[in-house]
Amino acid sequence: MIPEEEPCYIISVAARMLGMHAQTLRYYERMGMIAPSRSRGRIRLYSQADISRLRQIQRLINDLGVNLAGAEVILRLNERVHQVEEESERLRAELQRLRDKYLPRTME
C-alpha cells in the first residue's frame, strides 16, 4: 500500500481525478492552500493526502458555498484542532506515565 504522503500523481492526473482544471490546482498552490512535491525536473507531484485536501476544498466551495478565503480558514482551523488533539493525547499519556511511576498503587 502506498503511504498517504507519497507523491505519485502528476498535475494532469490529479486534475482529472478531481474533475478540476490543472490551472485551478496551480492557483490553489499560489494561494498556499496546497503544496505538492516537486520532482527533480520541477514537475508537480500530488500525494493521496494532497488529493484528499483538494477534495475538502471542492466540498467546501461547491457543496457548502464557502468562498476560497473561507475554505482556507476552515482548513487551517481544522489542522490546528488536529494538532491540539494530538498534543493533548501526548500530554495525557505523559501524565499517566508519571502517575504510574511516582504514585503508589493502592492495594486491592
N, C-alpha and C positions, 0 to 999 in steps of 0.2 A: 504494500500500500504506500502511495506517495504521501510524504508529510504535507500537512496543510500549508506550510510556509514555503514549500519548494517551488521556485519559479519555473513554469513549464509552458505557458501559453503566450504566443506572440500576439500582438495587438489585434490583428485581423481575426484570429481565432477567438480571443476574449470578446471582441465586439460582437461577433456572430453568436457566441454563447449567450450574450446578454440582450441581443436584439438592439444594440446601440450602434451608432457610427463611431468609427475609430477616432474621429475628431472630438467627439464627446469625451472619450477616455483621455485624450490629450488635454482637453480643457480641465477636466477634474484633476489631472496631475498638476497643471499650472496653478490651480486653486489650492493645492496642498491637501486635497481630500483623499488622494490615493498616491502611493509611492511605489510603483512597480520596480522590480530589479532591472538591471541592465546587463546584457551580455558583453563580452569583450568588444564586440563590434557596435556597442551602444544601442542594441535593439531592446525595446521594452519587453520584459518577460513578466507575466502575471501569474501569481500563485492562486491556489484554490481559496486562500484567505482573502486575497485581493478581489476575486470574483464574488465571494460572499459579501464583502463590504460594498461592492458596486451594486449588488442586488438589494442591499439595505437602502442605499441611496435611491435606487429606482423605486422601491416601495414607498419610501417617504415622499418622493416627489409625485409619482404617478397615482398611487392609491390614496395617500393621505392629503395631498395638495400642499405639502410643505415646500417652500421655496428653497433654493440651493443653500442660501446662508443659514436658514433654519435647519436644514438637513445636516449641515456641517456642525452646528452647535449641538444638535441631538446626538450625533455620533461621538463627538468629543466628550460630552457628558456621560454617555454610555460607557466609553472607555475608562473614564475616571471612576465611575461606580464600580467597574470590574477591578480596577487597581485597589480601591479601598476595600472591597470584599476580600481580595487575595491577601492584603496586608492584615486585615482583621483576622483572617484564618491563621496566618502565620503567627500573629501575636497570641491567639488562643492556644495554639499548640505549644508555644514557648512558655506561656503561663502554666499550662498543665505539666510540662516538663519540670518546671521549677517547683510546683506543688509536690509532684511525685518525689523530687529529690530532697526537698527540705522539710516538708510537713510529715510528721509521724503518721503512720497508718493506724487507724483505730482497730482494736481487737474486736473481732466479730464472734 
